Amino acid sequence: MKNQIDQSGKIENTSKLTVVAVANGVSKSIVIKGVEKRKLISAMKSLDYPKTNYVYKIFAALMFLLIRKFNKNEIIFIDREYPGHESVIKDILIWLFSKKSSSLPQINFSLIGKDSPAHHLAISVFRSESKPDLVTSANEILRLFYTPRQKLGRRSRSRRDNL
């Protein structure tokens, strides 16, 4: 089954929500609100290096939460939201699937047009014409990437704390 994924509302725009939608075989959408994005970005910037990869991690995490129950026979076509960074996004998705799930669907990047069912679903949720299937939080996404021992928002000074 071929599924398409599209995004409405850029992750970098923290004053608005971000919607990621998948459509064709199934139709589902996930939303993260601007307030949650600000918390998430602040925490990721304090924990990660390089600091610019947080956008791709958040995008990959939203997709993962949306498609984690898909089986390996599924084919996913992701809209080229971040040209030139598809390999980073794919690597993050592969890492998330290997860490949290057993089956990785086939992942491809292509241009998803405005006529796509995924685009229509994403834009209708973004405009509040439809309700999202899932609403996520900063903590849910942070748990995908970081262990609970890591303190969010600050780094430990003691070497013992990092063991």
VMD Tcl script that builds the backbone (N, CA, C; Angstrom):
set m [mol new atoms 489]
animate dup $m
set s [atomselect $m all]
$s set {name element resname resid chain x y z} {
  {N N MET 1 A 0.839 -1.176 0.000}
  {CA C MET 1 A 0.000 0.000 0.000}
  {C C MET 1 A 0.884 1.238 0.000}
  {N N LYS 2 A 0.576 2.180 -0.872}
  {CA C LYS 2 A 1.331 3.433 -0.940}
  {C C LYS 2 A 0.627 4.495 -0.109}
  {N N ASN 3 A 1.378 5.089 0.801}
  {CA C ASN 3 A 0.863 6.148 1.654}
  {C C ASN 3 A 1.676 7.411 1.435}
  {N N GLN 4 A 1.026 8.543 1.513}
  {CA C GLN 4 A 1.705 9.826 1.366}
  {C C GLN 4 A 1.647 10.584 2.679}
  {N N ILE 5 A 2.747 11.296 2.983}
  {CA C ILE 5 A 2.816 12.107 4.201}
  {C C ILE 5 A 3.079 13.548 3.805}
  {N N ASP 6 A 2.310 14.458 4.408}
  {CA C ASP 6 A 2.494 15.881 4.154}
  {C C ASP 6 A 2.425 16.634 5.479}
  {N N GLN 7 A 3.033 17.816 5.499}
  {CA C GLN 7 A 3.082 18.661 6.694}
  {C C GLN 7 A 2.452 20.008 6.380}
  {N N SER 8 A 1.722 20.540 7.342}
  {CA C SER 8 A 1.223 21.922 7.265}
  {C C SER 8 A 1.683 22.639 8.513}
  {N N GLY 9 A 2.261 23.803 8.345}
  {CA C GLY 9 A 2.805 24.561 9.468}
  {C C GLY 9 A 4.209 24.076 9.777}
  {N N LYS 10 A 5.174 24.877 9.456}
  {CA C LYS 10 A 6.581 24.489 9.673}
  {C C LYS 10 A 6.896 24.358 11.156}
  {N N ILE 11 A 7.781 23.470 11.482}
  {CA C ILE 11 A 8.208 23.246 12.861}
  {C C ILE 11 A 8.894 24.491 13.405}
  {N N GLU 12 A 9.633 25.192 12.570}
  {CA C GLU 12 A 10.363 26.381 13.000}
  {C C GLU 12 A 9.438 27.529 13.401}
  {N N ASN 13 A 8.219 27.531 12.888}
  {CA C ASN 13 A 7.246 28.580 13.215}
  {C C ASN 13 A 6.552 28.198 14.521}
  {N N THR 14 A 7.091 28.686 15.626}
  {CA C THR 14 A 6.603 28.252 16.934}
  {C C THR 14 A 5.369 29.011 17.412}
  {N N SER 15 A 4.861 29.916 16.610}
  {CA C SER 15 A 3.639 30.615 17.004}
  {C C SER 15 A 2.392 29.886 16.506}
  {N N LYS 16 A 2.575 28.901 15.642}
  {CA C LYS 16 A 1.450 28.154 15.086}
  {C C LYS 16 A 1.663 26.664 15.302}
  {N N LEU 17 A 0.593 25.911 15.166}
  {CA C LEU 17 A 0.714 24.467 15.310}
  {C C LEU 17 A 1.313 23.850 14.055}
  {N N THR 18 A 1.776 22.625 14.192}
  {CA C THR 18 A 2.285 21.842 13.076}
  {C C THR 18 A 1.440 20.593 12.961}
  {N N VAL 19 A 1.036 20.281 11.737}
  {CA C VAL 19 A 0.234 19.098 11.458}
  {C C VAL 19 A 1.006 18.222 10.487}
  {N N VAL 20 A 1.079 16.934 10.782}
  {CA C VAL 20 A 1.620 15.950 9.850}
  {C C VAL 20 A 0.504 14.956 9.603}
  {N N ALA 21 A 0.227 14.690 8.322}
  {CA C ALA 21 A -0.874 13.793 7.961}
  {C C ALA 21 A -0.398 12.717 7.005}
  {N N VAL 22 A -0.973 11.542 7.154}
  {CA C VAL 22 A -0.723 10.439 6.235}
  {C C VAL 22 A -2.071 10.073 5.619}
  {N N ALA 23 A -2.070 9.769 4.328}
  {CA C ALA 23 A -3.316 9.409 3.649}
  {C C ALA 23 A -3.025 8.481 2.484}
  {N N ASN 24 A -4.020 7.795 2.076}
  {CA C ASN 24 A -4.182 6.853 0.986}
  {C C ASN 24 A -4.695 5.549 1.561}
  {N N GLY 25 A -3.814 4.697 2.112}
  {CA C GLY 25 A -4.286 3.466 2.730}
  {C C GLY 25 A -5.110 3.760 3.966}
  {N N VAL 26 A -4.595 4.617 4.807}
  {CA C VAL 26 A -5.285 5.093 6.013}
  {C C VAL 26 A -5.183 6.611 6.008}
  {N N SER 27 A -6.028 7.261 6.765}
  {CA C SER 27 A -5.946 8.714 6.901}
  {C C SER 27 A -5.844 9.044 8.378}
  {N N LYS 28 A -4.706 9.610 8.772}
  {CA C LYS 28 A -4.469 9.987 10.158}
  {C C LYS 28 A -3.673 11.268 10.188}
  {N N SER 29 A -3.860 12.024 11.262}
  {CA C SER 29 A -3.086 13.251 11.420}
  {C C SER 29 A -2.629 13.372 12.862}
  {N N ILE 30 A -1.512 14.075 13.042}
  {CA C ILE 30 A -0.974 14.353 14.369}
  {C C ILE 30 A -0.649 15.831 14.448}
  {N N VAL 31 A -0.875 16.417 15.620}
  {CA C VAL 31 A -0.677 17.846 15.825}
  {C C VAL 31 A 0.236 18.063 17.014}
  {N N ILE 32 A 1.104 19.077 16.895}
  {CA C ILE 32 A 1.832 19.594 18.050}
  {C C ILE 32 A 1.609 21.110 18.058}
  {N N LYS 33 A 1.211 21.616 19.204}
  {CA C LYS 33 A 0.890 23.044 19.324}
  {C C LYS 33 A 2.161 23.871 19.471}
  {N N GLY 34 A 2.046 25.163 19.194}
  {CA C GLY 34 A 3.184 26.077 19.263}
  {C C GLY 34 A 3.842 26.127 20.624}
  {N N VAL 35 A 3.053 26.122 21.685}
  {CA C VAL 35 A 3.596 26.148 23.048}
  {C C VAL 35 A 4.461 24.914 23.289}
  {N N GLU 36 A 3.968 23.769 22.867}
  {CA C GLU 36 A 4.718 22.522 23.038}
  {C C GLU 36 A 5.984 22.530 22.186}
  {N N LYS 37 A 5.906 23.102 20.991}
  {CA C LYS 37 A 7.105 23.194 20.138}
  {C C LYS 37 A 8.170 24.056 20.794}
  {N N ARG 38 A 7.761 25.149 21.412}
  {CA C ARG 38 A 8.740 26.018 22.083}
  {C C ARG 38 A 9.432 25.279 23.223}
  {N N LYS 39 A 8.673 24.552 24.035}
  {CA C LYS 39 A 9.269 23.752 25.121}
  {C C LYS 39 A 10.232 22.713 24.557}
  {N N LEU 40 A 9.795 22.035 23.526}
  {CA C LEU 40 A 10.573 20.964 22.911}
  {C C LEU 40 A 11.868 21.492 22.321}
  {N N ILE 41 A 11.788 22.572 21.586}
  {CA C ILE 41 A 12.975 23.145 20.951}
  {C C ILE 41 A 13.960 23.634 21.998}
  {N N SER 42 A 13.459 24.266 23.033}
  {CA C SER 42 A 14.333 24.737 24.106}
  {C C SER 42 A 15.077 23.572 24.760}
  {N N ALA 43 A 14.368 22.508 25.063}
  {CA C ALA 43 A 15.002 21.338 25.687}
  {C C ALA 43 A 15.999 20.680 24.742}
  {N N MET 44 A 15.624 20.531 23.473}
  {CA C MET 44 A 16.520 19.871 22.517}
  {C C MET 44 A 17.783 20.688 22.270}
  {N N LYS 45 A 17.653 22.006 22.240}
  {CA C LYS 45 A 18.834 22.847 22.039}
  {C C LYS 45 A 19.798 22.744 23.209}
  {N N SER 46 A 19.269 22.536 24.407}
  {CA C SER 46 A 20.155 22.430 25.570}
  {C C SER 46 A 20.790 21.053 25.685}
  {N N LEU 47 A 20.184 20.035 25.053}
  {CA C LEU 47 A 20.697 18.672 25.171}
  {C C LEU 47 A 21.511 18.198 23.978}
  {N N ASP 48 A 21.318 18.804 22.827}
  {CA C ASP 48 A 21.888 18.270 21.591}
  {C C ASP 48 A 22.988 19.110 20.998}
  {N N TYR 49 A 23.788 18.426 20.207}
  {CA C TYR 49 A 24.758 19.069 19.340}
  {C C TYR 49 A 24.795 18.263 18.059}
  {N N PRO 50 A 24.693 18.810 16.875}
  {CA C PRO 50 A 24.532 20.223 16.564}
  {C C PRO 50 A 23.117 20.696 16.855}
  {N N LYS 51 A 23.009 21.937 17.195}
  {CA C LYS 51 A 21.744 22.504 17.632}
  {C C LYS 51 A 20.722 22.667 16.507}
  {N N THR 52 A 21.145 22.597 15.263}
  {CA C THR 52 A 20.223 22.813 14.149}
  {C C THR 52 A 19.453 21.562 13.746}
  {N N ASN 53 A 19.813 20.393 14.250}
  {CA C ASN 53 A 19.137 19.162 13.848}
  {C C ASN 53 A 17.800 18.946 14.543}
  {N N TYR 54 A 17.422 19.812 15.460}
  {CA C TYR 54 A 16.178 19.605 16.192}
  {C C TYR 54 A 14.969 19.593 15.264}
  {N N VAL 55 A 14.982 20.387 14.205}
  {CA C VAL 55 A 13.847 20.445 13.272}
  {C C VAL 55 A 13.623 19.081 12.635}
  {N N TYR 56 A 14.686 18.436 12.188}
  {CA C TYR 56 A 14.572 17.143 11.510}
  {C C TYR 56 A 14.175 16.053 12.498}
  {N N LYS 57 A 14.656 16.159 13.733}
  {CA C LYS 57 A 14.276 15.183 14.761}
  {C C LYS 57 A 12.786 15.295 15.078}
  {N N ILE 58 A 12.290 16.504 15.200}
  {CA C ILE 58 A 10.875 16.698 15.518}
  {C C ILE 58 A 10.009 16.213 14.359}
  {N N PHE 59 A 10.391 16.549 13.140}
  {CA C PHE 59 A 9.642 16.104 11.954}
  {C C PHE 59 A 9.616 14.581 11.892}
  {N N ALA 60 A 10.763 13.945 12.084}
  {CA C ALA 60 A 10.837 12.483 12.055}
  {C C ALA 60 A 10.019 11.873 13.193}
  {N N ALA 61 A 10.063 12.481 14.377}
  {CA C ALA 61 A 9.305 11.963 15.522}
  {C C ALA 61 A 7.797 12.038 15.266}
  {N N LEU 62 A 7.333 13.134 14.686}
  {CA C LEU 62 A 5.913 13.260 14.372}
  {C C LEU 62 A 5.491 12.183 13.370}
  {N N MET 63 A 6.321 11.956 12.361}
  {CA C MET 63 A 6.008 10.901 11.390}
  {C C MET 63 A 6.023 9.535 12.060}
  {N N PHE 64 A 7.025 9.290 12.903}
  {CA C PHE 64 A 7.121 8.009 13.586}
  {C C PHE 64 A 5.873 7.745 14.430}
  {N N LEU 65 A 5.432 8.733 15.204}
  {CA C LEU 65 A 4.243 8.554 16.029}
  {C C LEU 65 A 3.004 8.278 15.180}
  {N N LEU 66 A 3.007 8.777 13.967}
  {CA C LEU 66 A 1.880 8.597 13.062}
  {C C LEU 66 A 1.889 7.226 12.396}
  {N N ILE 67 A 3.069 6.714 12.057}
  {CA C ILE 67 A 3.146 5.491 11.243}
  {C C ILE 67 A 3.792 4.311 11.966}
  {N N ARG 68 A 4.005 4.387 13.263}
  {CA C ARG 68 A 4.739 3.328 13.953}
  {C C ARG 68 A 4.047 1.981 13.928}
  {N N LYS 69 A 2.763 1.940 13.683}
  {CA C LYS 69 A 2.033 0.670 13.639}
  {C C LYS 69 A 1.981 0.089 12.215}
  {N N PHE 70 A 2.553 0.772 11.254}
  {CA C PHE 70 A 2.569 0.266 9.882}
  {C C PHE 70 A 3.457 -0.966 9.806}
  {N N ASN 71 A 3.190 -1.834 8.839}
  {CA C ASN 71 A 4.044 -3.010 8.687}
  {C C ASN 71 A 5.087 -2.778 7.604}
  {N N LYS 72 A 6.008 -3.702 7.468}
  {CA C LYS 72 A 7.138 -3.516 6.560}
  {C C LYS 72 A 6.740 -3.537 5.088}
  {N N ASN 73 A 5.531 -3.981 4.774}
  {CA C ASN 73 A 5.077 -4.002 3.385}
  {C C ASN 73 A 4.538 -2.657 2.929}
  {N N GLU 74 A 4.346 -1.752 3.861}
  {CA C GLU 74 A 3.837 -0.427 3.524}
  {C C GLU 74 A 4.928 0.391 2.837}
  {N N ILE 75 A 4.525 1.213 1.900}
  {CA C ILE 75 A 5.444 2.132 1.222}
  {C C ILE 75 A 5.001 3.546 1.578}
  {N N ILE 76 A 5.952 4.333 2.068}
  {CA C ILE 76 A 5.666 5.694 2.516}
  {C C ILE 76 A 6.360 6.675 1.578}
  {N N PHE 77 A 5.611 7.645 1.077}
  {CA C PHE 77 A 6.173 8.738 0.286}
  {C C PHE 77 A 6.029 10.011 1.107}
  {N N ILE 78 A 7.157 10.574 1.512}
  {CA C ILE 78 A 7.185 11.760 2.361}
  {C C ILE 78 A 7.439 12.983 1.486}
  {N N ASP 79 A 6.637 14.022 1.694}
  {CA C ASP 79 A 6.821 15.258 0.946}
  {C C ASP 79 A 8.187 15.858 1.271}
  {N N ARG 80 A 8.796 16.479 0.296}
  {CA C ARG 80 A 10.134 17.057 0.458}
  {C C ARG 80 A 10.026 18.411 1.153}
  {N N GLU 81 A 9.766 18.371 2.454}
  {CA C GLU 81 A 9.626 19.587 3.255}
  {C C GLU 81 A 10.977 20.256 3.515}
  {N N TYR 82 A 12.027 19.455 3.634}
  {CA C TYR 82 A 13.363 19.957 3.953}
  {C C TYR 82 A 14.364 19.414 2.931}
  {N N PRO 83 A 14.365 19.981 1.711}
  {CA C PRO 83 A 15.255 19.479 0.651}
  {C C PRO 83 A 16.718 19.510 1.085}
  {N N GLY 84 A 17.421 18.454 0.740}
  {CA C GLY 84 A 18.831 18.343 1.095}
  {C C GLY 84 A 19.059 17.679 2.438}
  {N N HIS 85 A 17.992 17.468 3.195}
  {CA C HIS 85 A 18.126 16.859 4.525}
  {C C HIS 85 A 17.340 15.550 4.640}
  {N N GLU 86 A 16.928 15.002 3.498}
  {CA C GLU 86 A 16.147 13.769 3.510}
  {C C GLU 86 A 16.914 12.604 4.126}
  {N N SER 87 A 18.227 12.534 3.875}
  {CA C SER 87 A 19.007 11.417 4.428}
  {C C SER 87 A 19.065 11.494 5.949}
  {N N VAL 88 A 19.150 12.705 6.505}
  {CA C VAL 88 A 19.156 12.875 7.961}
  {C C VAL 88 A 17.811 12.434 8.533}
  {N N ILE 89 A 16.728 12.869 7.909}
  {CA C ILE 89 A 15.383 12.516 8.372}
  {C C ILE 89 A 15.175 11.005 8.289}
  {N N LYS 90 A 15.604 10.400 7.189}
  {CA C LYS 90 A 15.457 8.953 7.023}
  {C C LYS 90 A 16.278 8.202 8.070}
  {N N ASP 91 A 17.504 8.652 8.334}
  {CA C ASP 91 A 18.336 8.016 9.362}
  {C C ASP 91 A 17.671 8.088 10.739}
  {N N ILE 92 A 17.070 9.212 11.058}
  {CA C ILE 92 A 16.383 9.365 12.342}
  {C C ILE 92 A 15.188 8.419 12.407}
  {N N LEU 93 A 14.426 8.329 11.309}
  {CA C LEU 93 A 13.284 7.410 11.275}
  {C C LEU 93 A 13.734 5.960 11.441}
  {N N ILE 94 A 14.796 5.583 10.755}
  {CA C ILE 94 A 15.318 4.221 10.877}
  {C C ILE 94 A 15.740 3.949 12.316}
  {N N TRP 95 A 16.409 4.914 12.931}
  {CA C TRP 95 A 16.841 4.760 14.324}
  {C C TRP 95 A 15.634 4.605 15.252}
  {N N LEU 96 A 14.599 5.435 15.055}
  {CA C LEU 96 A 13.406 5.343 15.896}
  {C C LEU 96 A 12.706 3.994 15.736}
  {N N PHE 97 A 12.582 3.521 14.496}
  {CA C PHE 97 A 11.938 2.227 14.270}
  {C C PHE 97 A 12.753 1.091 14.870}
  {N N SER 98 A 14.062 1.159 14.761}
  {CA C SER 98 A 14.883 0.086 15.325}
  {C C SER 98 A 14.845 0.112 16.858}
  {N N LYS 99 A 14.699 1.296 17.441}
  {CA C LYS 99 A 14.670 1.426 18.891}
  {C C LYS 99 A 13.307 1.063 19.479}
  {N N LYS 100 A 12.238 1.452 18.811}
  {CA C LYS 100 A 10.904 1.356 19.383}
  {C C LYS 100 A 9.981 0.341 18.713}
  {N N SER 101 A 10.320 -0.132 17.546}
  {CA C SER 101 A 9.389 -0.954 16.791}
  {C C SER 101 A 10.138 -2.075 16.098}
  {N N SER 102 A 9.404 -3.000 15.551}
  {CA C SER 102 A 10.065 -4.121 14.903}
  {C C SER 102 A 10.088 -4.016 13.381}
  {N N SER 103 A 9.073 -3.434 12.781}
  {CA C SER 103 A 9.027 -3.418 11.323}
  {C C SER 103 A 9.129 -1.997 10.778}
  {N N LEU 104 A 10.011 -1.838 9.831}
  {CA C LEU 104 A 10.253 -0.539 9.199}
  {C C LEU 104 A 9.592 -0.529 7.828}
  {N N PRO 105 A 8.657 0.392 7.592}
  {CA C PRO 105 A 8.086 0.491 6.244}
  {C C PRO 105 A 9.116 1.050 5.273}
  {N N GLN 106 A 8.869 0.873 3.997}
  {CA C GLN 106 A 9.763 1.423 2.977}
  {C C GLN 106 A 9.542 2.925 2.911}
  {N N ILE 107 A 10.637 3.708 3.038}
  {CA C ILE 107 A 10.550 5.167 3.118}
  {C C ILE 107 A 11.146 5.786 1.862}
  {N N ASN 108 A 10.372 6.659 1.214}
  {CA C ASN 108 A 10.812 7.383 0.028}
  {C C ASN 108 A 10.445 8.855 0.189}
  {N N PHE 109 A 11.169 9.714 -0.504}
  {CA C PHE 109 A 10.858 11.144 -0.522}
  {C C PHE 109 A 10.481 11.539 -1.934}
  {N N SER 110 A 9.409 12.304 -2.054}
  {CA C SER 110 A 8.991 12.811 -3.358}
  {C C SER 110 A 8.143 14.053 -3.141}
  {N N LEU 111 A 7.882 14.761 -4.212}
  {CA C LEU 111 A 7.021 15.937 -4.117}
  {C C LEU 111 A 5.569 15.478 -4.060}
  {N N ILE 112 A 4.897 15.863 -3.001}
  {CA C ILE 112 A 3.479 15.555 -2.830}
  {C C ILE 112 A 2.735 16.826 -3.224}
  {N N GLY 113 A 1.890 16.706 -4.211}
  {CA C GLY 113 A 1.209 17.894 -4.727}
  {C C GLY 113 A 0.033 18.335 -3.878}
  {N N LYS 114 A -0.544 19.442 -4.278}
  {CA C LYS 114 A -1.689 20.011 -3.577}
  {C C LYS 114 A -2.948 19.171 -3.770}
  {N N ASP 115 A -2.942 18.246 -4.729}
  {CA C ASP 115 A -4.093 17.376 -4.958}
  {C C ASP 115 A -4.041 16.112 -4.108}
  {N N SER 116 A -2.979 15.935 -3.358}
  {CA C SER 116 A -2.794 14.745 -2.539}
  {C C SER 116 A -3.806 14.698 -1.398}
  {N N PRO 117 A -4.343 13.514 -1.091}
  {CA C PRO 117 A -5.226 13.387 0.069}
  {C C PRO 117 A -4.520 13.762 1.377}
  {N N ALA 118 A -3.214 13.507 1.472}
  {CA C ALA 118 A -2.453 13.874 2.672}
  {C C ALA 118 A -2.401 15.391 2.823}
  {N N HIS 119 A -2.221 16.095 1.722}
  {CA C HIS 119 A -2.194 17.557 1.769}
  {C C HIS 119 A -3.556 18.099 2.211}
  {N N HIS 120 A -4.628 17.555 1.639}
  {CA C HIS 120 A -5.971 18.022 2.004}
  {C C HIS 120 A -6.262 17.778 3.474}
  {N N LEU 121 A -5.861 16.620 3.990}
  {CA C LEU 121 A -6.079 16.321 5.400}
  {C C LEU 121 A -5.257 17.247 6.293}
  {N N ALA 122 A -3.981 17.425 5.964}
  {CA C ALA 122 A -3.100 18.278 6.779}
  {C C ALA 122 A -3.596 19.719 6.809}
  {N N ILE 123 A -3.968 20.256 5.677}
  {CA C ILE 123 A -4.403 21.654 5.627}
  {C C ILE 123 A -5.756 21.838 6.314}
  {N N SER 124 A -6.635 20.841 6.221}
  {CA C SER 124 A -7.939 20.983 6.891}
  {C C SER 124 A -7.784 20.932 8.415}
  {N N VAL 125 A -6.856 20.127 8.920}
  {CA C VAL 125 A -6.600 20.109 10.361}
  {C C VAL 125 A -5.905 21.401 10.775}
  {N N PHE 126 A -4.969 21.877 9.966}
  {CA C PHE 126 A -4.257 23.122 10.259}
  {C C PHE 126 A -5.230 24.302 10.347}
  {N N ARG 127 A -6.218 24.315 9.475}
  {CA C ARG 127 A -7.209 25.402 9.464}
  {C C ARG 127 A -8.366 25.176 10.433}
  {N N SER 128 A -8.282 24.133 11.243}
  {CA C SER 128 A -9.311 23.756 12.232}
  {C C SER 128 A -10.636 23.377 11.588}
  {N N GLU 129 A -10.591 22.901 10.350}
  {CA C GLU 129 A -11.795 22.420 9.684}
  {C C GLU 129 A -12.063 20.965 10.047}
  {N N SER 130 A -11.010 20.242 10.456}
  {CA C SER 130 A -11.106 18.850 10.896}
  {C C SER 130 A -10.364 18.703 12.207}
  {N N LYS 131 A -10.705 17.660 12.944}
  {CA C LYS 131 A -10.004 17.385 14.199}
  {C C LYS 131 A -8.860 16.412 13.941}
  {N N PRO 132 A -7.749 16.592 14.658}
  {CA C PRO 132 A -6.631 15.659 14.488}
  {C C PRO 132 A -6.936 14.322 15.165}
  {N N ASP 133 A -6.289 13.280 14.678}
  {CA C ASP 133 A -6.430 11.963 15.300}
  {C C ASP 133 A -5.573 11.860 16.553}
  {N N LEU 134 A -4.421 12.504 16.530}
  {CA C LEU 134 A -3.490 12.471 17.656}
  {C C LEU 134 A -3.012 13.885 17.965}
  {N N VAL 135 A -2.831 14.166 19.250}
  {CA C VAL 135 A -2.205 15.417 19.682}
  {C C VAL 135 A -1.031 14.993 20.551}
  {N N THR 136 A 0.152 15.490 20.242}
  {CA C THR 136 A 1.334 15.087 20.992}
  {C C THR 136 A 1.861 16.248 21.827}
  {N N SER 137 A 2.770 15.901 22.723}
  {CA C SER 137 A 3.345 16.910 23.617}
  {C C SER 137 A 4.865 16.893 23.497}
  {N N ALA 138 A 5.481 17.895 24.063}
  {CA C ALA 138 A 6.945 17.971 24.078}
  {C C ALA 138 A 7.529 16.773 24.811}
  {N N ASN 139 A 6.939 16.397 25.937}
  {CA C ASN 139 A 7.462 15.275 26.720}
  {C C ASN 139 A 7.398 13.953 25.969}
  {N N GLU 140 A 6.345 13.734 25.203}
  {CA C GLU 140 A 6.232 12.486 24.442}
  {C C GLU 140 A 7.350 12.378 23.404}
  {N N ILE 141 A 7.643 13.467 22.732}
  {CA C ILE 141 A 8.714 13.448 21.731}
  {C C ILE 141 A 10.074 13.355 22.401}
  {N N LEU 142 A 10.262 14.049 23.509}
  {CA C LEU 142 A 11.542 13.975 24.221}
  {C C LEU 142 A 11.826 12.554 24.702}
  {N N ARG 143 A 10.792 11.838 25.131}
  {CA C ARG 143 A 10.982 10.448 25.576}
  {C C ARG 143 A 11.440 9.533 24.444}
  {N N LEU 144 A 11.139 9.887 23.208}
  {CA C LEU 144 A 11.604 9.080 22.080}
  {C C LEU 144 A 13.119 9.153 21.914}
  {N N PHE 145 A 13.712 10.294 22.257}
  {CA C PHE 145 A 15.129 10.527 21.983}
  {C C PHE 145 A 16.040 10.444 23.200}
  {N N TYR 146 A 15.522 10.738 24.369}
  {CA C TYR 146 A 16.386 10.874 25.535}
  {C C TYR 146 A 15.948 9.931 26.645}
  {N N THR 147 A 16.910 9.490 27.428}
  {CA C THR 147 A 16.604 8.631 28.562}
  {C C THR 147 A 16.050 9.487 29.689}
  {N N PRO 148 A 15.264 8.900 30.569}
  {CA C PRO 148 A 14.698 9.683 31.675}
  {C C PRO 148 A 15.759 10.252 32.614}
  {N N ARG 149 A 16.966 9.694 32.621}
  {CA C ARG 149 A 18.022 10.182 33.510}
  {C C ARG 149 A 18.549 11.543 33.082}
  {N N GLN 150 A 18.392 11.880 31.796}
  {CA C GLN 150 A 18.860 13.176 31.335}
  {C C GLN 150 A 17.901 14.254 31.825}
  {N N LYS 151 A 18.431 15.278 32.421}
  {CA C LYS 151 A 17.614 16.384 32.906}
  {C C LYS 151 A 17.281 17.300 31.733}
  {N N LEU 152 A 16.028 17.599 31.578}
  {CA C LEU 152 A 15.621 18.445 30.464}
  {C C LEU 152 A 15.920 19.895 30.791}
  {N N GLY 153 A 16.548 20.573 29.864}
  {CA C GLY 153 A 16.795 21.992 30.016}
  {C C GLY 153 A 18.140 22.335 30.620}
  {N N ARG 154 A 18.897 21.352 31.127}
  {CA C ARG 154 A 20.216 21.672 31.657}
  {C C ARG 154 A 21.094 20.426 31.630}
  {N N ARG 155 A 22.367 20.641 31.604}
  {CA C ARG 155 A 23.318 19.540 31.593}
  {C C ARG 155 A 23.881 19.353 32.988}
  {N N SER 156 A 24.187 18.129 33.306}
  {CA C SER 156 A 24.746 17.824 34.611}
  {C C SER 156 A 26.214 18.217 34.658}
  {N N ARG 157 A 26.660 18.705 35.805}
  {CA C ARG 157 A 28.071 19.084 35.962}
  {C C ARG 157 A 28.893 17.924 36.497}
  {N N SER 158 A 28.257 16.996 37.138}
  {CA C SER 158 A 28.970 15.878 37.725}
  {C C SER 158 A 29.091 14.745 36.730}
  {N N ARG 159 A 30.265 14.188 36.622}
  {CA C ARG 159 A 30.478 13.067 35.726}
  {C C ARG 159 A 29.689 11.853 36.184}
  {N N ARG 160 A 29.529 11.697 37.506}
  {CA C ARG 160 A 28.787 10.584 38.060}
  {C C ARG 160 A 27.349 10.574 37.590}
  {N N ASP 161 A 26.735 11.716 37.411}
  {CA C ASP 161 A 25.339 11.807 36.986}
  {C C ASP 161 A 25.135 11.321 35.565}
  {N N ASN 162 A 26.174 11.306 34.774}
  {CA C ASN 162 A 26.056 10.951 33.369}
  {C C ASN 162 A 26.308 9.468 33.126}
  {N N LEU 163 A 26.583 8.700 34.146}
  {CA C LEU 163 A 26.843 7.266 33.963}
  {C C LEU 163 A 25.576 6.482 33.838}
}
mol reanalyze $m
mol bondsrecalc $m
mol representation Tube
mol addrep $m
